Amino acid sequence: MKGKITISRRGSFDDDNMNISIKDNLSGTGFLSVTVGLGDFTKALSGQAFIPCDFEVHNFQKLGTKREHKTVSLDAPRGFINQEQEDAAVAPYEVDGWEARRPDLHNSHNWTGEGQTSVCFERWVNIEA
């Protein structure tokens, strides 16, 4: 598998942690986040093994899958009042693994006209061998 790694340090003077993130190229999703102290990070770079760190694994089920996306203009009022309204608006489109990007429902840039809102839907599918 191919991926991308990002090594960064927060801009705060009182935070001495290095952050390492790894992203899967195919699915486009990050799946591993590592936080390690600056001193320990330096030890690891200079060859010391088994340095303590904190890590989080997420989106593991998406590894090796391919992200598909589509945009749908659906009937939706500007500014939803509650979760039930959101659910009702996207339910007809959340089939076969498609998931609505819910923040799109509240983004005024996505309002396309009288009662219409443009919403992105995503799903991750297995690649056939």
C-alpha positions, 0 to 999 in steps of 0.5 A: 500500500502507498501512503503519505506521512506528515511530521509536525509540531504545534506552534505553541511554546508550551507544547513539546510534542511532535505529531506524526500522521499517516494517510492511505493514498487510495482511500484518502483517509488518515488512519494513524496519529502518533504523539511523542515528546520532542526529546523522545522524538529526537532519540527515535530519529537518532536510532533508539528503538521502542520509544514511548508514545501515544497513538490513535488508530482510526478509520481502519475499516477504510484502509485499501478501499477507494473513496467515491463521491457525488454531489446531490442537489436536494430539497432542504430549507436553509438552516435545519432546525433539528436532527429529524429534518436532516435525517429526512432530507438525506435518507433517500440518498444514504443507500448502498454505503453512501453517507451525507457530509452533514455540515454541507446542509448548514453551509450557506455556500451550498444553497443553490436556489429556492429550497435546494441545497447541494450536499456531498455524499461519500462512500468507500468501496473495495477494489476488485482484484 
